């Protein structure tokens, strides 16, 4: 996942990942759920996307980029980004992370 960054594909599914790995769909699903401990495929993939977005938001060279651009480059779909404001904001949202990082770096 980290070498090819396949998680950047907005339309990544467990079926398309299994096809890339040339394995039946149940195998990556079983590894993700049972061995790696993720509740589902989306939680697994979004972990990589969140880590990439956090790294970009913490990078001073990318500070001027809009959060939605960073989220999109990390693999989040535009529709997922647009529906996020309708949910309660967790502390780990990219915008909250960016604000916290900026505040900490200016102190």
C-alpha positions in Angstrom: 0.0 0.0 0.0 2.7 2.5 0.9 5.0 1.7 -2.1 2.4 2.0 -4.9 0.1 4.4 -2.9 -2.9 2.6 -4.4 -5.0 4.2 -1.6 -4.9 7.5 -3.6 -7.4 6.0 -6.0 -10.9 7.4 -5.1 -12.6 4.4 -6.5 -10.5 1.8 -4.7 -12.5 -1.2 -3.5 -11.7 -4.5 -1.9 -12.5 -6.1 -5.3 -10.1 -3.9 -7.2 -7.4 -4.4 -4.7 -7.9 -8.2 -4.9 -7.7 -8.0 -8.6 -4.4 -6.0 -8.4 -3.1 -8.7 -6.0 -4.4 -11.5 -8.2 -6.2 -13.1 -5.3 -9.8 -13.9 -4.4 -11.6 -11.0 -2.7 -12.1 -12.8 0.6 -8.3 -13.0 1.2 -7.5 -9.2 1.5 -10.8 -8.7 3.4 -9.8 -11.5 5.9 -6.3 -10.1 6.4 -7.6 -6.5 6.8 -10.3 -7.5 9.3 -8.8 -10.4 11.2 -5.0 -9.9 11.1 -4.7 -6.2 10.9 -7.7 -5.5 13.2 -9.5 -2.9 11.1 -13.3 -2.9 11.3 -13.6 -2.8 7.5 -11.9 -2.1 4.2 -12.7 1.6 4.2 -11.2 2.1 7.7 -8.1 0.4 6.5 -7.7 2.5 3.4 -8.7 5.8 5.1 -5.9 5.2 7.7 -3.3 5.6 4.9 -5.2 8.6 3.4 -5.3 10.3 6.8 -1.6 9.7 7.4 -0.8 11.2 4.0 -3.1 14.2 4.5 -1.5 14.8 8.0 2.0 14.8 6.6 1.0 17.2 3.8 -0.8 19.5 6.3 2.2 19.5 8.6 4.6 20.4 5.7 5.3 24.1 5.6 5.8 24.0 1.8 2.2 22.9 1.4 0.7 25.3 3.9 -1.0 27.4 1.2 -2.8 24.5 -0.4 -6.5 24.2 0.4 -7.4 21.4 2.8 -9.8 19.9 0.1 -6.9 19.8 -2.4 -4.8 17.9 0.1 -7.6 15.6 0.9 -8.3 14.9 -2.7 -4.6 14.2 -3.5 -4.6 11.8 -0.5 -7.4 9.8 -2.1 -10.5 11.1 -0.4 -13.4 11.7 -2.9 -14.8 15.2 -3.3 -18.2 13.9 -2.2 -16.7 12.5 1.0 -15.1 15.9 1.7 -18.4 17.8 1.0 -20.4 15.6 3.4 -17.9 15.9 6.2 -19.4 19.1 7.6 -22.7 17.4 8.2 -21.0 15.1 10.7 -19.8 16.0 14.2 -16.2 17.2 13.8 -13.6 14.8 15.3 -10.3 16.1 16.4 -8.5 14.3 13.6 -10.3 16.0 10.7 -7.6 17.5 8.3 -8.7 21.1 8.9 -8.5 20.6 12.7 -5.1 19.0 12.4 -3.9 21.8 10.2 -5.1 24.4 12.7 -3.5 22.6 15.6 -0.2 22.1 13.7 -0.1 25.8 12.7 -0.8 26.9 16.2 1.9 24.7 17.7 4.5 25.8 15.1 3.8 29.5 15.8 4.3 29.2 19.6 
